[in-house]
Amino acid sequence: MSSITKSNRRSFLKLGLGGIATGAIAPWVWTPRISKAGLGIPASRHNHLIVINLDGGARSVPMFNGALDTRWNPMGTQPGAAGTEWGVGMVFDSAPYADTQVPFGVAMPSLPMISNEVCVLGTLDHTPGAAAGVGDHNVARDIISAGKTGGGPGMMSLIYARHKNYTEGSAGLVFPPVVIGSGAATTIFGIPEGSITPVMVPSFSEFASQSGDDAGGQPEWARDFEAGLDGATAAIRSARDRQLIERMSNGKQNVEAFRNVFLDPALKIATEPNAGVDLTNAQLAAILGTSLLGRNMALALRFLQYGSAAVTVGDNGWDTHSAEMGAYSMSANTLARVLAGLNFALKRMNHPEGGTYWDRTLVILQSEFGRDNLGSNGYNSGGGSDHTGGPGSRYQAFPYMGGQVAQGGKFFGRTNAMTMEPLAGEPIYGTTAHMAMALAYLDITTEEIWPGIDPVADIF
């Protein structure tokens, strides 16, 4: 039996790793708030964020901005659901997922079948106004993780340091933000903010194997002895050092507080098929698939159920300089299965504040950059694609979905079919503004993080 239950959501210790949440407060009544910038973002501390990071620089255009010349999309497009404005890539399988028919009594719709629930921004640009786009992995990774060139604290650390559930406490269960994945472009989402860093998990399987039989539990005498040493050390140090020592001490206590999370059978995604609340692990496997991305996303959903405000899940294999056709199709359809699966699963997961997780979750994608091509057939001389900072790699096309995304099916940021340059009058969206939107959705003020950057709000 899973320990993720509605009762312990309300009674579990409300402490975050790093010691920045100090306890419970009176129950909260959920009311969506218009963001500080007045842009219509439905901000709430009870919202959640799922970030899928495509490590290596994903060729997003053939998936989400497909109505372009062969040079930019050699695979073509297909019809989407009624009301879909964005070019649904032919690379996606269109049939419903027959393997979900038995557990759910209905075949889960494919991504093309629910395209009118997905809003796409077609001109995500790391450096709007610059002469050329970013083509260097390290520079781009700084931007997608910290929102600025030169890097800094990662997105998940920024959330952990500023989200009200962690800084003020919460009446419900609170687990830290989590980064799942070992790719270099994903792990940087956890670069610390001071001493604050999210939970970092290499993969669903390593999480299960490293939890151990007691999740790092210590005998009571050892905990008391360690706490005494910490207290004595803090008492003789400066105020600044004392604060750091106390924070580390609190962090140790909070690891013990979250022991039940790490021991919960529901978080053993692959080996405990009958565990889980609302959806069992076997059902999540049917919905999300059993790819590494699917399994890791199932673990991410469990962390949401334990109160994580945000999770980042990495997906490798997108740096396709050669032999792209087969590898790209496989990666695109693995991603499509997970996106369609999130739409399906979140609608079936009850949120502790009422409604479903679909009602309170925003799903976004990020990647270093897109891909450019030198050949008219859509590929370079090696049958792949590159990242030179030209329009194909510069203007990424990314989907957004969730119950509060009011512009489902809409497409903002159209590009010329032949040149991939933005059409006259079309908006160009900065990556930092896109990240500011994600934090604003969690009711985090972003002005002090990225001064002068207004969060994107067109999707709402």
PADRENKOL-530114 format. One record per residue (C-alpha): residue number from 1; residue in three letters; x, y, z. Coordinates in steps of 0.1 Angstrom, whole numbers, plus 5000, padded with zeros to 4 digits. Each point is the difference from the previous one (the first is absolute). Layout:
BEGIN
{NUM ALA {X Y Z}} ...
//
This chain:
BEGIN
{1 MET {5000 5000 5000}} {2 SER {5014 5034 4990}} {3 SER {5005 5026 5028}} {4 ILE {4989 5027 4976}} {5 THR {4966 5006 5014}} {6 LYS {4977 5030 5004}} {7 SER {5003 4997 5038}} {8 ASN {5038 5002 5002}} {9 ARG {5001 5028 4974}} {10 ARG {4984 5021 5028}} {11 SER {5020 4986 5029}} {12 PHE {5035 4994 4986}} {13 LEU {5028 5023 5013}} {14 LYS {5001 5032 4980}} {15 LEU {5038 5004 4998}} {16 GLY {5021 5005 4969}} {17 LEU {5035 4986 4995}} {18 GLY {5023 5030 5008}} {19 GLY {4979 5011 5030}} {20 ILE {4983 5030 4984}} {21 ALA {4964 4990 5009}} {22 THR {4992 5002 5036}} {23 GLY {4967 4984 5006}} {24 ALA {4963 4998 4993}} {25 ILE {4977 5030 4997}} {26 ALA {4962 5002 4997}} {27 PRO {4984 4982 4971}} {28 TRP {5001 5019 4967}} {29 VAL {4970 5007 4978}} {30 TRP {5011 4997 4964}} {31 THR {4992 5032 4980}} {32 PRO {5018 5006 4967}} {33 ARG {5019 5033 5001}} {34 ILE {5008 5022 4970}} {35 SER {5037 5004 4998}} {36 LYS {5018 5032 5012}} {37 ALA {5006 5010 4965}} {38 GLY {4963 5000 4994}} {39 LEU {5004 4976 4970}} {40 GLY {4973 4975 5010}} {41 ILE {5021 4972 5013}} {42 PRO {4979 4979 5024}} {43 ALA {5026 5001 5028}} {44 SER {4996 4977 5031}} {45 ARG {5022 4983 5025}} {46 HIS {4979 4969 4994}} {47 ASN {5010 4998 4964}} {48 HIS {5026 4975 4987}} {49 LEU {5026 5001 4972}} {50 ILE {5013 4972 4979}} {51 VAL {5031 5008 4979}} {52 ILE {5011 4976 4974}} {53 ASN {5036 5008 4989}} {54 LEU {5011 4986 4967}} {55 ASP {5038 4996 5004}} {56 GLY {5022 5007 4970}} {57 GLY {4979 5025 4981}} {58 ALA {4967 4986 4987}} {59 ARG {4988 5006 4964}} {60 SER {4966 5013 5012}} {61 VAL {4988 5015 4967}} {62 PRO {4990 4967 4983}} {63 MET {4980 4991 5030}} {64 PHE {4982 5033 5009}} {65 ASN {5004 5024 4971}} {66 GLY {4998 4976 4972}} {67 ALA {4983 5021 4972}} {68 LEU {5034 5010 4986}} {69 ASP {5022 4993 4970}} {70 THR {5017 4966 4998}} {71 ARG {5033 5016 5011}} {72 TRP {4985 5006 5034}} {73 ASN {4976 4971 5002}} {74 PRO {5009 4971 4977}} {75 MET {4973 4978 5015}} {76 GLY {4969 5019 4992}} {77 THR {4968 5007 5021}} {78 GLN {4968 4983 5008}} {79 PRO {4965 5011 5010}} {80 GLY {4995 5008 5037}} {81 ALA {4969 5003 5021}} {82 ALA {4974 5025 4990}} {83 GLY {5011 5036 5008}} {84 THR {5038 4993 4998}} {85 GLU {5020 5028 4985}} {86 TRP {5035 4986 5004}} {87 GLY {5016 4977 4975}} {88 VAL {4997 4965 5015}} {89 GLY {5031 4980 4988}} {90 MET {4996 4969 4979}} {91 VAL {5027 4985 5022}} {92 PHE {4974 4994 5027}} {93 ASP {4981 4967 5000}} {94 SER {4963 5010 4996}} {95 ALA {4982 4968 5012}} {96 PRO {4987 4997 5036}} {97 TYR {5020 4979 5023}} {98 ALA {4983 4966 4998}} {99 ASP {5020 4986 5030}} {100 THR {4980 5022 5024}} {101 GLN {4967 4985 4989}} {102 VAL {5000 4972 5025}} {103 PRO {5009 5019 5032}} {104 PHE {4978 5030 4993}} {105 GLY {4973 4988 4977}} {106 VAL {5010 5026 4975}} {107 ALA {5030 5005 4978}} {108 MET {5020 5030 5010}} {109 PRO {5000 5027 4973}} {110 SER {5032 5007 4981}} {111 LEU {5016 5035 5001}} {112 PRO {4985 5010 4966}} {113 MET {4966 4990 5013}} {114 ILE {5002 5025 5029}} {115 SER {5020 5027 4981}} {116 ASN {4972 5026 5008}} {117 GLU {5009 4997 5037}} {118 VAL {5036 5011 4992}} {119 CYS {5011 5036 4995}} {120 VAL {5032 5005 4980}} {121 LEU {5024 5029 5000}} {122 GLY {5020 4999 4968}} {123 THR {5028 5025 5006}} {124 LEU {5017 4992 5033}} {125 ASP {5033 5018 4997}} {126 HIS {5028 5001 5026}} {127 THR {5013 5034 4990}} {128 PRO {4972 5021 4984}} {129 GLY {5014 5029 4980}} {130 ALA {5035 4985 4996}} {131 ALA {5016 4997 4966}} {132 ALA {5000 4962 5002}} {133 GLY {4987 4973 5023}} {134 VAL {5019 4979 5025}} {135 GLY {5017 4969 4986}} {136 ASP {5023 4991 5028}} {137 HIS {4988 4973 5024}} {138 ASN {5015 5015 5032}} {139 VAL {4987 5035 4993}} {140 ALA {4966 4987 4992}} {141 ARG {4999 4978 5031}} {142 ASP {5007 5030 5022}} {143 ILE {4970 5017 4985}} {144 ILE {4975 4972 5002}} {145 SER {5010 4992 5036}} {146 ALA {5005 5034 5015}} {147 GLY {4983 5024 4975}} {148 LYS {5032 5019 4992}} {149 THR {5033 4997 4983}} {150 GLY {5028 4992 5024}} {151 GLY {4977 4977 5020}} {152 GLY {4991 5001 5037}} {153 PRO {4976 4982 5022}} {154 GLY {4979 4974 4981}} {155 MET {4963 5003 4995}} {156 MET {4990 4974 5025}} {157 SER {5023 5016 5027}} {158 LEU {4984 5034 4993}} {159 ILE {4966 4984 5005}} {160 TYR {5011 4983 5032}} {161 ALA {5015 5033 5014}} {162 ARG {4969 5021 4993}} {163 HIS {4968 4979 4998}} {164 LYS {4977 5009 5029}} {165 ASN {4994 4963 5010}} {166 TYR {5037 4998 5008}} {167 THR {5007 5035 5014}} {168 GLU {4968 5003 5020}} {169 GLY {4989 4965 5007}} {170 SER {4968 4983 4988}} {171 ALA {4970 4983 5014}} {172 GLY {5005 4972 4975}} {173 LEU {5028 4976 4993}} {174 VAL {5031 5017 4986}} {175 PHE {5029 4981 4982}} {176 PRO {5028 5020 4984}} {177 PRO {5003 5006 4962}} {178 VAL {5016 4971 4983}} {179 VAL {5024 4996 4970}} {180 ILE {4999 4966 4984}} {181 GLY {5027 4991 4974}} {182 SER {5037 4998 4997}} {183 GLY {5005 5020 4968}} {184 ALA {5022 5030 5001}} {185 ALA {4972 5022 4987}} {186 THR {4976 4988 5027}} {187 THR {5022 4999 5032}} {188 ILE {5008 5037 4998}} {189 PHE {4963 5007 5009}} {190 GLY {5012 4991 5035}} {191 ILE {5030 5024 5003}} {192 PRO {4996 5013 5036}} {193 GLU {4985 5033 5010}} {194 GLY {5024 5006 5029}} {195 SER {4997 4968 5020}} {196 ILE {4966 4991 4986}} {197 THR {4998 4973 4974}} {198 PRO {4972 4977 4989}} {199 VAL {4999 4962 5003}} {200 MET {5021 4986 4971}} {201 VAL {4991 4965 4987}} {202 PRO {5020 4984 4972}} {203 SER {4971 4977 4989}} {204 PHE {4970 4981 5013}} {205 SER {5021 4968 5004}} {206 GLU {5029 5016 5019}} {207 PHE {4975 5018 5023}} {208 ALA {4985 4966 5009}} {209 SER {5034 4983 5005}} {210 GLN {5015 5028 5021}} {211 SER {4970 5005 5023}} {212 GLY {5011 4968 5019}} {213 ASP {4982 4982 5027}} {214 ASP {4998 5029 5024}} {215 ALA {5004 5030 4976}} {216 GLY {5031 5012 5020}} {217 GLY {4984 4997 5034}} {218 GLN {5022 5004 5031}} {219 PRO {4995 4987 5036}} {220 GLU {4985 5026 5023}} {221 TRP {5032 5004 5020}} {222 ALA {5020 5008 4969}} {223 ARG {4975 5027 4989}} {224 ASP {5001 5015 5035}} {225 PHE {5038 5000 5001}} {226 GLU {5002 5016 4965}} {227 ALA {4974 5027 5009}} {228 GLY {5020 5008 5032}} {229 LEU {5032 5004 4980}} {230 ASP {4983 5023 4975}} {231 GLY {4985 5021 5027}} {232 ALA {5033 5004 5018}} {233 THR {5018 5009 4968}} {234 ALA {4973 5026 4991}} {235 ALA {5002 5017 5034}} {236 ILE {5036 5010 4997}} {237 ARG {5000 5012 4963}} {238 SER {4990 5033 4984}} {239 ALA {4964 5008 4992}} {240 ARG {5006 4992 4963}} {241 ASP {5017 4967 5007}} {242 ARG {4974 4991 5027}} {243 GLN {4972 5005 4975}} {244 LEU {5017 4976 4975}} {245 ILE {5007 4974 5027}} {246 GLU {4964 5002 5012}} {247 ARG {4988 4996 4965}} {248 MET {5021 4969 4995}} {249 SER {4988 4986 5033}} {250 ASN {4964 5006 4990}} {251 GLY {5008 4983 4967}} {252 LYS {5012 4968 5018}} {253 GLN {4968 5000 5021}} {254 ASN {4979 5004 4969}} {255 VAL {5016 4971 4982}} {256 GLU {4988 4979 5029}} {257 ALA {4966 5016 4998}} {258 PHE {4997 4990 4964}} {259 ARG {5012 4964 5007}} {260 ASN {4965 4987 4993}} {261 VAL {5001 5016 4965}} {262 PHE {5031 4981 4991}} {263 LEU {4986 4967 5014}} {264 ASP {4966 5003 4983}} {265 PRO {4994 4971 4977}} {266 ALA {4982 5023 4976}} {267 LEU {5034 5016 4992}} {268 LYS {5013 4966 4989}} {269 ILE {4986 5006 4966}} {270 ALA {5011 4969 4982}} {271 THR {5000 4974 5028}} {272 GLU {4968 5008 5019}} {273 PRO {4973 4999 4973}} {274 ASN {4970 5000 5024}} {275 ALA {5012 5029 5021}} {276 GLY {4987 5036 4996}} {277 VAL {4970 5023 5006}} {278 ASP {4975 5009 4973}} {279 LEU {5022 4981 4975}} {280 THR {5022 4970 5007}} {281 ASN {5035 4997 4987}} {282 ALA {4987 4974 4975}} {283 GLN {4975 5025 4987}} {284 LEU {5026 5027 4997}} {285 ALA {5022 4976 4980}} {286 ALA {4971 4994 4976}} {287 ILE {4994 5038 4997}} {288 LEU {5035 5014 4998}} {289 GLY {5017 4969 4985}} {290 THR {5031 4982 5014}} {291 SER {5027 5021 4983}} {292 LEU {5025 5017 5023}} {293 LEU {4981 5032 4996}} {294 GLY {4967 4983 5007}} {295 ARG {5012 4984 5032}} {296 ASN {5017 5032 5012}} {297 MET {4969 5019 4993}} {298 ALA {4980 4975 5021}} {299 LEU {5024 5007 5029}} {300 ALA {4995 5037 4994}} {301 LEU {4963 4997 5004}} {302 ARG {5005 4982 5033}} {303 PHE {5021 5029 5012}} {304 LEU {4972 5024 4991}} {305 GLN {4976 4979 5021}} {306 TYR {5024 5004 5029}} {307 GLY {4998 5038 4996}} {308 SER {5029 5010 4976}} {309 ALA {4992 5033 4985}} {310 ALA {5021 4992 4969}} {311 VAL {5019 4972 4984}} {312 THR {5024 5000 4971}} {313 VAL {5004 4968 4980}} {314 GLY {5028 4996 4974}} {315 ASP {5000 4981 4968}} {316 ASN {5032 4992 4981}} {317 GLY {5008 4993 4964}} {318 TRP {4990 5032 4982}} {319 ASP {5035 5011 4988}} {320 THR {4995 4984 4965}} {321 HIS {5029 5011 4978}} {322 SER {4997 4969 4979}} {323 ALA {4977 4970 4993}} {324 GLU {4972 5021 5013}} {325 MET {4969 4985 4983}} {326 GLY {4996 4969 5020}} {327 ALA {5012 5013 5033}} {328 TYR {4979 5032 4998}} {329 SER {4968 4981 4992}} {330 MET {5005 4978 5030}} {331 SER {5008 5029 5023}} {332 ALA {4971 5021 4987}} {333 ASN {4975 4972 5006}} {334 THR {5013 4992 5034}} {335 LEU {4995 5036 5009}} {336 ALA {4965 5000 4984}} {337 ARG {4990 4970 5020}} {338 VAL {5011 5018 5032}} {339 LEU {4982 5032 4991}} {340 ALA {4968 4982 4991}} {341 GLY {5004 4979 5031}} {342 LEU {5003 5030 5023}} {343 ASN {4968 5014 4985}} {344 PHE {4983 4967 5007}} {345 ALA {5016 4993 5035}} {346 LEU {4997 5035 5015}} {347 LYS {4963 5000 4993}} {348 ARG {4997 4968 5021}} {349 MET {5020 5011 5030}} {350 ASN {4981 5018 5028}} {351 HIS {5016 5031 5014}} {352 PRO {4999 5005 5038}} {353 GLU {4986 5035 4996}} {354 GLY {4972 4987 4978}} {355 GLY {4996 4993 4963}} {356 THR {5028 4981 4982}} {357 TYR {5037 5006 4994}} {358 TRP {4992 5009 4964}} {359 ASP {4981 5030 5014}} {360 ARG {5032 5012 5018}} {361 THR {5029 4989 4979}} {362 LEU {5019 5017 4972}} {363 VAL {5021 4977 4977}} {364 ILE {5028 5017 4980}} {365 LEU {5030 4990 4979}} {366 GLN {5035 5014 4999}} {367 SER {5032 4992 4980}} {368 GLU {5033 5016 4992}} {369 PHE {4989 5010 4965}} {370 GLY {4984 4986 4968}} {371 ARG {5018 4988 4969}} {372 ASP {5012 5016 4967}} {373 ASN {5005 4981 4967}} {374 LEU {5021 5008 4970}} {375 GLY {4983 4978 4975}} {376 SER {4967 5006 4982}} {377 ASN {4989 4965 5010}} {378 GLY {5000 5010 5037}} {379 TYR {5032 4983 5010}} {380 ASN {5037 5007 5001}} {381 SER {5025 4979 4981}} {382 GLY {5000 4974 5027}} {383 GLY {4962 4996 5000}} {384 GLY {4996 5021 5032}} {385 SER {4997 5036 5011}} {386 ASP {5021 5026 5017}} {387 HIS {4998 5030 5023}} {388 THR {5016 5030 4984}} {389 GLY {4979 5028 5015}} {390 GLY {4980 5003 4968}} {391 PRO {4962 5003 5000}} {392 GLY {4994 4962 5002}} {393 SER {5019 4997 5032}} {394 ARG {4992 5034 5013}} {395 TYR {4962 5000 4999}} {396 GLN {4989 4971 5020}} {397 ALA {4963 4988 4999}} {398 PHE {4988 4987 5033}} {399 PRO {4967 4987 5013}} {400 TYR {4982 5010 5032}} {401 MET {4971 4982 5016}} {402 GLY {4980 4997 5032}} {403 GLY {4966 5008 5013}} {404 GLN {5006 5037 5002}} {405 VAL {5015 5004 4965}} {406 ALA {4970 5017 4984}} {407 GLN {5015 5003 4965}} {408 GLY {5000 4963 4992}} {409 GLY {5006 4994 4963}} {410 LYS {5013 5036 4994}} {411 PHE {5033 5009 4984}} {412 PHE {5019 5031 5009}} {413 GLY {5032 5010 4982}} {414 ARG {4996 4990 4964}} {415 THR {5030 4997 4977}} {416 ASN {5005 5002 4963}} {417 ALA {4996 4966 4984}} {418 MET {5032 5004 4978}} {419 THR {5024 5020 5023}} {420 MET {4988 4991 5035}} {421 GLU {5003 5037 5009}} {422 PRO {4971 5014 5021}} {423 LEU {4972 5015 4979}} {424 ALA {4994 5038 5003}} {425 GLY {4980 5009 5031}} {426 GLU {5005 4966 5016}} {427 PRO {5013 4999 5036}} {428 ILE {5035 4987 5008}} {429 TYR {5001 4984 5035}} {430 GLY {5031 5001 5022}} {431 THR {5010 4969 5018}} {432 THR {5004 5020 5032}} {433 ALA {4964 5013 4997}} {434 HIS {4988 4965 4994}} {435 MET {5018 4989 5033}} {436 ALA {4986 5030 5018}} {437 MET {4965 4989 4989}} {438 ALA {5006 4966 5016}} {439 LEU {5011 5015 5033}} {440 ALA {4972 5025 5000}} {441 TYR {4975 4972 4995}} {442 LEU {5013 4987 5034}} {443 ASP {4993 5034 5015}} {444 ILE {5037 5009 5001}} {445 THR {5010 5036 4994}} {446 THR {5026 5000 4973}} {447 GLU {5010 5037 4998}} {448 GLU {5029 4996 5024}} {449 ILE {5013 4969 4981}} {450 TRP {4997 5014 4965}} {451 PRO {4995 5038 5003}} {452 GLY {4979 5016 4972}} {453 ILE {4988 4966 4985}} {454 ASP {4963 4997 4997}} {455 PRO {4988 4964 5002}} {456 VAL {4984 4986 4968}} {457 ALA {4962 4997 5005}} {458 ASP {4986 4994 4965}} {459 ILE {4993 4963 5007}} {460 PHE {4975 5008 5028}} 
//
